[in-house]
Amino acid sequence: MDMTINTCAPSNAMGRERTRFFPRQLVTPDDLTQDQLYFREKMRRHNRMLHGWGVVCGARVKAGTAPCQIVVEPGYILGPYGDEIMIDSEVTVDLCNNALDGNAVSPCADVLNDPWCSEVPVSRPAGQTLYVAIRYEECQTRPVRAVVSACGCDAASCEYSRIRDSYAIRVLTTLPSTYSDPMPQPEFILQSQCAANTGCPACPTDPWVILADVTLKGDTTIDTIDCFAHRRFVVSFADYYYLCHQKTTLLSLQGLRILTIDPNGREQMLLDVKNPPSTPAGQLPGFNSVPTPLIFEAQFNEAVKSDTVIARQTFLVTQGAAGGPTTNLPGAITPAPPGADPQKVFRLTLKEPSPQGTYRVTLVGDGSPAITTPAGNRLDGDPGKPQPLPSGDGKEGGNFTFEFQINTQLIG
């Protein structure tokens, strides 16, 4: 069976059939190679219809060390019919010599080294544009002795046991029919519109892929090499990737309550910062008594590293109007109430009776020390909007502050 396919035209159904094996089947070479044909044709259709054709990566062309020589670097190319063309090492191309098959580099040149098939010199006029082109080819390799059904004493011959994917490089003097001069740049946005997806791409009429436009000087030295004028590139995402980091929930203040203990030993809430009472413009919320003790309860959305909640450093209360002198009020971190999560709820209890005046509660998320999670994430303490709680602007860091007054008539 001929494994070389030089067109993408659907001449028959052979490329869409795979072998069905059954018990006691007489298997012939055609049966074994049919599955190869099926999967190769499937891959070629996939490449041609989905990815297109052209240079995927590499295959750059540079001047060689001798006159009339260029060097093609390693690269990966999709041929017009969907074949993979792999250049695995640098290839030296003599623009002024062709093999008998017309190629500057022929497939299996490293396997078939026939001294009678020498290169033929080709005249290249100075200034003429030469198109260095590549196409997919195959060659048969690894000959082995095979028994044949013939009479005589020498009933054995050689058969090639492998087919190698290869390529041929040719120097063209005219553009293939699949190219134009100049090359138009397709508009990417049009490919996402319905009007552009009404039919499948037509089968290319030429197998060649242009790698570079080259011109020579009168002494056959390289004058110019243009790797862009007619080089088609295939869109590749080989170097693109994205990372899936575990989502980290920012540490924020969920609630802040101000409490006291009444004469009967029961807790009494004085102010809920999450739902503060309405007050006239410019007036701070507060209460018209001097409670003792004064307890500040902070509730966080995530577990907090307990030794970062430190009275007078990261969880502090100061007295004094904004812009004027302030005084840090001494207090102590006390246990969370029964039933509360001790890793998320913390209380600061002032040690001395609280005089009347303006107070400010601050929970620190900026600088060092700061309130953090066990993983070291700092408090996102910027006041939320439109309500101050929960806190956070979506970025780690920021102090939460809240001001209130004692001995001021509470409105609302």
Steps between C-alpha positions, in 0.01 A plus 500: 500500500631845407527704824600824326204735462567817306162666515213558739232441236256226618540267203369195689398375842827318577615773736179472703508125555680306772553127515250280679678186617304180561587144606683285241544796269770474236700819565691650211735802482209709373303424819788604723580819314136606471488617863814705441330660202185567703675675788740692277213633291307587816798695635553680169135607480518623859812705433376647175145583612572619854855636500562588136847480351829686519791538741411416860838575654867529407615428142677835479735555208846654531806540279746210483878505511553446127377693192147412392436322830224552753422310820148403608470470876299225675126556495151357477271561204153391395480429128208616282352149504527467879830310517748564780841617384767470765847648450697354789841655426653780297489437125749657259346588163706581192289734291719446194474120483209263457473125523369306200148521643518881497530533877778684677450261794339166418326261738714219638820659375674348801373153402530496123854606425539414135830632357349501149224740606714809535371854539438714195622863499225758442557857384342758731490857360600773741203680654248234404261412783535135596239333716633240743214254540444176689252218453418172672657186355552140605782256447540131557771387743645200685523233228470138613528169317164362396414157360324514165302237312753439225687200369871464527766489765501869582136530607539812714497876438492822699193693612493829686346447844432862598354819351656819630329839512730740322500814290638651185632854465490662160603839364209641302521789257125563500250504783282190548136542402402510869689828553452854380724803484454689723357262761173636648465492879174326600292688757479295816170654609330372185573140599267535799207616290237268358550621145858366502394148602266406221725240337813289546838619367571402142766240432832674420629441150871506583704312765771762558544722807718809449769545765680808363557729204869515407699705249863455394772738393696462178766290676227263633537623857181555695361849457168497689297248699137589572328259739175696514381607152336164415531298819166376633489447876265257672354625828659300782426498873796278584661765723174616659386366832303612803534419868225383734590644836294399798257781565595696810217667690614838629482553873233758575321637803142374498364659814593740779284538807539725807362344819493541873391297803190618684465488883338156472809359326336474161652622177340806346575611144557872472581532131511268198741649246361278225159661546571841654212732590435792267642833614489855367775600261826569679387331824656177622292211630530429869318450829417730791662312785848415627492120507745289694639268382512587131540194276584501127424176318654444152381217277705390194402286201812281522710352777745753642843435638424576863837653591452770233195639682687709757343770715643849436685375188256342254166520688491834677267771624607863521324805640515843344346686208634440152793730423570570867700325771388146576558264790531122478261345750642195681319175444543125477402233251244280673351164394219480247151445642369143534388353169718733290794377292810597701704524178262752345358699791716717727412744778684802630390609849606840632652475848402843635171695504440677172464878514269680261632623167588382151632146453664323207526123458780383269576152368835501321556339159789718383864482606651274761357381729165440331210263552560197277378150425720201591620508138618859544227680303444846646160643587321673213376771731390775265138590586248337270249684286227613544513363857830491691465124567594253372831674443715471191575647161620170352868558577703379794580765760327811630391612847141493619399800712174599661422808711225549756420722799412442863255724680339617175128462443455208259274585210290228337 
